[in-house]
């Protein structure tokens, strides 16, 4: 005969087992979402554990567009995604994020004012989203509403120019970023061999023509990032595969060349291709993706002069590293290897800046962009 105390013990065990099974079914509380932009027709979601570096595939969470660029709102559960179709006017969509499952629910969309939307930048203080239209060569400012959904297209500026490379027949805006000081928008243009420096009025969200920086013919400016103290800007050129350290004059809205460093290894004879650039939060290190050699490079940044010194060159964990994303902790870097079709995890030594291959990868078709959802 089972005594009453045994019944109580069995009941407690059953409740504990049920709770354990429930916890095992739920995602870890500290796991984070990562969204993958691709050259296909789907947005894929991953789950990342910043404690261990473990990365797992959730699967497709939205479709019906060519999502080559995604951008997570830093304060709201909102993901912005371009529809990069060069044959029609570009659009950007705002999606609400379901954190527990990673599912996306479309809120609305807005036009980007040109063809081939390929890059997004969010200015949180002015609630403005900037879109670079690669095929059309224009840049647009779009209002963002308090709930994170998209308001109207406010202004559009058309770039002009060309270069000697076969891909430089006309302007191709490849990215944009608010410059230190907040009164200018920097737009690297692959086709025009220029960084356009547009004026920006945060109160009205309106862009206005301004000065520009001319790169050597055939450089193909792609992406850029500002230094931590606002005195320097680092420009990655896609076609010439080099990084330019530029001085930034916020009052005059001018860029000036300080240094140029090649990212290709000595003796490399293949097709050069710079892809992505980012810096550590403290500004001490700069990270660069070299698509031509399937490599990642780490540079040390001299705080006084802004100049760069190569610290490390390491394989990207796959073929054609199109983009990467640094985790907010500074301890991890995830790489989208487009040709081999995978997202690969690297550890980051925050003291030395150096990368180490974590040996963790998830298969995703043609990944070209990554966004951590805070």
C-alpha positions in Angstrom: 0.0 0.0 0.0 1.3 3.5 -0.9 1.3 5.8 2.0 0.0 9.4 1.8 3.5 10.9 2.1 4.5 8.8 -0.9 1.6 10.2 -2.9 2.8 13.7 -2.0 6.3 12.9 -3.0 5.2 11.4 -6.3 3.0 14.4 -7.0 5.9 16.8 -6.4 8.2 14.8 -8.6 5.6 14.8 -11.4 5.2 18.6 -11.1 9.0 19.1 -11.2 9.3 16.8 -14.2 6.5 18.7 -16.0 8.2 22.1 -15.2 11.6 20.7 -16.5 10.0 19.6 -19.8 8.4 22.9 -20.2 11.7 24.8 -19.7 13.4 22.5 -22.1 10.8 23.3 -24.8 11.2 27.1 -24.3 14.1 29.1 -25.9 16.8 30.0 -23.4 16.1 33.3 -21.7 19.4 34.7 -22.8 19.3 33.6 -26.4 18.9 36.3 -29.0 17.4 36.5 -32.5 19.5 37.0 -35.6 17.9 37.8 -38.9 19.6 36.9 -42.2 19.1 38.9 -45.4 19.7 36.9 -48.5 19.7 37.1 -52.3 16.8 34.6 -52.3 13.1 35.4 -51.5 13.0 34.7 -47.8 14.2 36.2 -44.5 15.7 33.5 -42.3 15.8 33.7 -38.5 18.5 32.2 -36.2 18.8 31.9 -32.5 22.2 32.9 -30.9 23.4 32.2 -27.4 26.0 34.9 -26.4 27.1 32.8 -23.4 28.4 29.9 -25.5 28.4 31.2 -29.1 25.9 28.5 -30.1 23.9 29.3 -33.2 20.8 27.5 -34.3 18.4 27.8 -37.3 14.8 28.7 -36.7 13.9 28.9 -40.4 12.2 31.2 -42.9 10.0 33.8 -41.2 8.9 36.0 -44.1 9.0 35.9 -47.9 7.8 37.6 -51.1 10.7 40.1 -51.3 14.4 40.1 -52.1 15.7 40.9 -48.6 19.4 41.8 -49.2 19.5 44.2 -46.3 17.9 44.0 -42.9 18.2 46.4 -40.0 17.0 46.0 -36.4 15.6 48.9 -34.5 17.8 49.3 -31.4 15.0 50.1 -29.0 11.9 48.5 -30.4 11.1 44.9 -31.6 11.0 46.1 -35.2 12.9 44.8 -38.2 13.3 46.9 -41.4 13.9 45.0 -44.7 14.5 46.2 -48.2 13.1 44.7 -51.4 16.2 44.9 -53.6 14.7 44.5 -57.1 16.5 46.7 -59.6 13.7 46.3 -62.1 11.2 48.4 -60.0 11.2 51.2 -57.5 12.6 50.0 -54.2 10.6 49.6 -51.0 11.4 49.0 -47.4 9.1 47.1 -45.1 8.7 47.3 -41.3 8.0 44.0 -39.5 7.0 43.5 -35.9 9.1 40.8 -34.2 7.7 38.0 -32.0 10.7 37.5 -29.7 9.7 34.0 -28.5 9.4 32.4 -31.9 11.3 34.9 -34.2 8.2 35.2 -36.4 7.7 38.5 -38.3 4.4 40.4 -38.8 4.4 43.0 -41.5 3.3 46.4 -40.4 3.6 48.5 -43.5 6.0 49.5 -46.3 7.3 52.7 -47.8 9.0 53.6 -51.2 12.7 54.3 -51.2 12.6 56.8 -54.0 14.7 54.8 -56.5 15.5 51.4 -57.9 17.5 48.7 -56.2 17.3 49.5 -52.5 20.4 47.9 -51.0 21.2 49.5 -47.6 19.4 51.1 -44.6 20.6 53.3 -41.8 18.4 54.4 -38.9 18.9 57.7 -37.1 17.1 57.2 -33.8 17.2 60.8 -32.5 15.3 62.1 -35.5 13.3 59.0 -36.1 14.5 58.8 -39.7 15.4 55.8 -41.9 17.8 56.4 -44.8 17.8 54.1 -47.9 20.5 53.8 -50.5 19.3 52.8 -53.9 22.1 51.1 -55.7 20.6 50.7 -59.2 19.1 54.2 -59.3 22.0 56.0 -57.6 19.8 57.9 -55.2 19.4 58.3 -51.4 16.2 58.8 -49.5 15.0 59.9 -46.0 11.9 58.2 -44.7 10.0 59.1 -41.5 9.7 56.5 -38.7 6.6 56.7 -36.5 6.7 56.3 -32.7 5.6 52.6 -32.9 8.5 51.9 -35.4 6.2 51.7 -38.4 7.1 53.7 -41.5 5.8 57.1 -42.3 6.1 59.0 -45.7 9.1 59.3 -47.9 10.4 62.8 -47.1 13.2 63.6 -49.5 15.4 62.0 -52.2 18.7 63.1 -53.6 20.1 61.8 -56.9 23.9 61.1 -57.2 25.8 61.7 -60.4 29.1 60.5 -61.8 30.9 57.5 -63.3 34.2 55.7 -63.3 36.5 53.6 -65.5 35.3 50.1 -64.3 32.6 48.3 -66.2 30.3 48.5 -63.1 30.7 52.3 -63.0 28.6 53.6 -65.9 26.5 55.7 -63.5 26.0 56.5 -59.9 25.4 53.6 -57.5 24.7 54.6 -53.9 25.9 51.7 -51.8 25.3 52.8 -48.2 24.6 55.8 -46.0 25.4 56.9 -42.5 24.9 60.0 -40.4 28.2 61.7 -39.9 29.5 62.6 -36.4 27.9 65.9 -35.4 24.5 64.8 -36.8 24.2 67.5 -39.5 25.4 65.5 -42.6 24.7 62.2 -44.3 27.7 60.4 -45.9 26.9 58.3 -49.0 29.6 56.1 -50.5 28.8 55.7 -54.2 30.4 52.8 -56.0 29.7 54.1 -59.5 30.7 57.7 -59.0 33.9 57.1 -57.0 32.7 59.5 -54.4 31.4 59.9 -50.9 28.6 62.4 -51.2 28.3 64.6 -48.2 24.7 65.7 -48.0 23.3 68.3 -45.5 20.7 66.9 -43.1 18.1 68.8 -41.1 17.0 66.6 -38.3 13.9 68.7 -37.6 12.5 68.3 -41.0 14.3 65.1 -42.1 15.2 66.8 -45.3 18.5 66.1 -47.2 20.2 68.8 -49.2 23.1 68.8 -51.6 26.6 69.4 -50.2 30.3 68.7 -50.8 31.8 65.4 -51.5 35.1 63.4 -51.3 36.6 62.0 -54.5 38.2 58.6 -54.3 40.8 57.5 -57.0 39.1 56.4 -60.3 38.0 52.8 -60.1 37.9 52.6 -56.3 34.2 51.8 -56.0 33.3 53.2 -52.5 31.1 50.7 -50.7 30.6 51.1 -47.0 32.0 53.3 -44.2 32.1 53.7 -40.5 32.9 56.6 -38.2 35.6 56.4 -35.5 34.6 56.4 -31.8 35.5 60.0 -31.1 34.0 61.5 -34.3 37.3 62.8 -35.8 37.8 60.0 -38.4 35.8 58.1 -40.9 36.9 54.7 -42.5 35.9 54.1 -46.0 36.0 50.6 -47.6 36.4 50.6 -51.4 35.0 47.5 -53.1 36.7 47.5 -56.5 40.2 48.5 -55.4 39.9 46.5 -52.1 41.4 49.1 -49.8 40.5 51.1 -46.7 40.9 54.8 -46.5 41.3 56.6 -43.1 39.7 60.0 -43.6 39.7 63.0 -41.4 36.2 64.5 -40.7 35.5 68.2 -40.3 32.0 68.3 -38.8 31.7 72.1 -39.0 32.7 72.3 -42.7 31.3 69.0 -43.7 34.5 67.9 -45.3 36.5 64.6 -45.6 40.3 64.5 -46.1 42.5 61.6 -46.9 45.0 60.5 -44.2 45.9 56.9 -45.1 45.1 54.1 -47.6 45.7 50.5 -46.7 45.3 47.6 -49.2 43.3 44.6 -47.8 44.5 42.2 -50.5 47.5 40.0 -49.5 50.8 40.5 -51.3 50.9 38.7 -54.7 47.1 38.2 -54.9 46.1 38.1 -58.6 42.4 37.3 -58.3 39.4 39.7 -58.5 39.6 42.2 -55.6 36.5 42.8 -53.6 36.1 44.6 -50.3 32.7 43.8 -48.7 32.1 45.0 -45.1 33.6 47.2 -42.4 32.8 47.8 -38.8 34.6 48.9 -35.6 34.6 47.8 -32.0 32.5 49.8 -29.6 35.5 51.4 -28.0 37.0 52.3 -31.4 40.3 50.5 -30.9 39.8 47.9 -33.6 38.5 47.9 -37.2 37.1 44.7 -38.9 37.0 44.2 -42.6 35.6 41.5 -44.9 37.6 40.6 -48.0 35.4 38.7 -50.4 38.1 38.2 -53.0 40.2 36.1 -50.7 37.5 34.7 -48.3 39.2 36.5 -45.4 38.6 38.7 -42.4 41.1 41.4 -41.4 41.6 43.1 -38.1 43.2 46.5 -37.8 44.4 48.4 -34.8 43.4 52.1 -34.7 45.8 54.7 -33.5 43.6 57.0 -31.3 45.7 60.1 -31.9 46.2 59.9 -35.7 43.4 57.7 -36.7 45.7 55.5 -38.8 45.5 51.8 -39.1 47.9 48.9 -38.5 47.1 45.3 -39.6 46.8 42.9 -36.6 45.3 39.7 -38.1 44.2 38.1 -41.3 42.0 35.0 -40.9 39.8 32.8 -43.1 36.1 33.7 -43.0 34.9 30.2 -42.3 33.4 29.8 -45.8 33.5 31.4 -49.3 32.7 35.0 -50.2 32.1 36.8 -46.8 29.5 39.3 -48.0 28.8 40.9 -44.6 29.2 40.3 -40.9 27.7 41.6 -37.6 29.4 42.3 -34.3 27.5 41.3 -31.2 26.7 44.1 -28.7 28.9 42.4 -26.1 31.9 42.8 -28.4 32.7 39.1 -27.9 31.3 37.6 -31.0 31.3 38.2 -34.8 28.9 36.4 -37.1 29.9 36.2 -40.8 27.5 35.7 -43.8 29.4 33.6 -46.4 27.4 34.1 -49.5 28.9 31.5 -51.9 29.3 28.6 -49.5 25.9 29.4 -48.0 26.4 29.6 -44.3 26.6 31.9 -41.2 29.8 31.3 -39.3 30.7 32.3 -35.7 33.9 33.8 -34.5 35.0 34.7 -31.0 36.5 38.2 -30.4 39.2 38.8 -27.9 38.1 42.2 -26.6 41.6 43.0 -25.3 43.6 42.3 -28.5 40.8 42.6 -31.0 41.8 39.3 -32.6 39.3 36.7 -33.9 39.2 33.0 -33.3 37.1 30.5 -35.3 34.4 29.1 -32.9 33.8 26.1 -35.3 30.1 26.9 -35.3 28.2 27.4 -38.6 24.6 27.2 -39.8 23.6 26.6 -43.4 21.6 29.4 -45.0 21.3 29.9 -48.8 23.1 33.0 -50.2 23.3 35.0 -46.9 24.4 38.6 -47.5 23.4 40.5 -44.3 22.9 39.9 -40.6 21.0 41.8 -37.9 21.0 41.0 -34.2 17.7 41.8 -32.6 18.5 43.5 -29.2 
